[in-house]
Amino acid sequence: MPSKKSSPYIIAEIGQAHEGSLGILYSYIDAIAKTGVDAVKFQMHIAEAESSEHEPFRVKFSLEDKTRFDYWKRMGFSLEQWKGIKEYCDEAGLDFICSPFSNLAVDWLEEIGVECYKIGSGEVNNFLILEKIAKTGKPMIISSGMSSFSELDKTVGFLKERNVEFSILQCTTAYPTQPEQYGLNVISELKQRYNVSIGFSDHSAKKEACIAATALGACILEFHVVFDRELFGPDAKASLTLVEARELVESVRNVGKAMKNPIEKNDIEYLKPLKQIFEKSLAINKDLPKDHILTFGDLEAKKPKGFGIDASQFQKIIGKTLKKELKQWDFLNESDLL
């Protein structure tokens, strides 16, 4: 994990929301800095190193790009531009986290000075890039969206052999993720299986998933942000708006605080004054003569506590005989009974 130790540690991902525009990217950094997150996450795409014109995914999905390769070219920035982006994040008080998609991108990120690598779901089985990153000695945050447990076992074993510090995020590769796909149960399964820091990477465009994940013990949260979900881009519909991101941060900070402060249910000393006010004493609900044998139907419970027998003790006095006459709504005490 990077330098900050918030709980949970919150990462807002820009992804491709910048549309290849440096100006838009800087606008996102400015906006994200106001949400209260710990880190901003990028994806470093160097088209020639990571892809080819034969890539079949989302071909001609954009009016600007004939192929996915063309799209990656448009999404890329130069090394010098990336250095400026990192500096701007530093000035904004945000940790700079990035997902590399090629070994060349790792070289660039090392030159830029990245402190933590994010491993996208599609790279978890790419042991070539994992080896490259492992040699840097930097920590990794791994998304598990495309991996079975058997695949994760191999990756975890690979990283442990190299003494790499890593965390794993429960993630569902569906955009946007539906509630039945959140996989919140996997958070505890990952904790038990790997005994490392576990988090949650969300693509639901809803706040509840990250809030629930926090309550289940996720110590890292990641979600995409976008100025408006109607904007063009592969992740726009699976992203939170900046307003939603601010609201989410406030919610998970509060839940995180609650998780760090468990309540001792048996410690109720501080409640004594309130219990005196709100708990009740037994009373009579009608005029009753001396020698009357008490029934359930004769009884009422009235505030405050301590002016009669505790209402919790009503069963003990049913069948008992009054030693004196009582008026309606009188409290009932042991001294009134034979």
Phi, psi and omega in degrees: 000148179291191192296318185286151183235042176295157177226113355285161175278123190248127182242124174258124182261129174277324180058232178261013184297342180284348177057029178080007181258121178296323179297316178295320180300314179296326177297322177296317179301314179301315183290319181294326180298338181272354185272342181094007177288166180271327189217155172244137185243140180238169171238125180262107180252118172246098194309311185297330184275333188249343188220183177209172179290353181268358180298123187274346190287129177050048176288135179056033177277348183241144177291339183270336191239126179287324182228167176296325177300316177298322179297315179297323177298318181291333181278350186275157174231160179284165178302317180296321178296320178296323177300319178295322178297314179300315180298321181294321176296318178302315181294329181278356180079023181249135171294139179263114177238144184215145173262117173273149179238016176200160176295327177298321178297325177295318176302315179299314183295326175294321179292325179289327180101035179295145181259340184211138179257137171259131179255113180293159184304326182283352183253359185297328179262008178270083184293340177297310181287327177296322177296317180299314181289321180304323181292342178283338183079005182275152177289157179235146170244120189251127172272135187256016190302330183252012188244137170281169177298321181296323177290317178297323178304317181293316180295315179299317177299318179300314182289321180294324176301332183258008178056040179274136172280126182212157173234160180235136177253129166294133187208141174243123182276079177209135190230109352281154179284133178272157183307321181289355179253359185302321181067038182298332179297336184289337180303309180291326179296319178295319179302311184292324186284322190244343177054045174230174177296132183240141179223195185219126176252121191249141174228030187270343187062023177232154180276335191293330185296313180291326178295314179296319180298322178297316179295335179269005173101010177295129182256358173226136175235141177222136176208154177278147175236152180208149179296324180205135182291349178276352179293157177288148176145150185293337184250000188303314184287348180253018186247158170271147171286168181294326177295315178297323180298317178300316180295320179296316180301315180299317182295312184287332174297317179294317179295319177300320178296320178297319181295331180277351183233073180295147181265135173271105187296334180278349180271091183241018180304320182292347182268355185307313179300321180289322179298323179298324182281314192264337177279165195234161177247154177288143177218171180261135184263005178203163173297133181229137181277165172302146180073009176290138177268122188289139175238168177303323183291350179273350196255148170223161175243129185229147173282150002263177175291150172096356179262354176203187176298140179303139181301334181292346184259016189300326184295331183288338185257351175294130183094351178280158184255137177286135177269354178206167178288141175233144179267158179307131178079004172295143173290151181252121181241163179302327182291348179273354188249145174284000000 
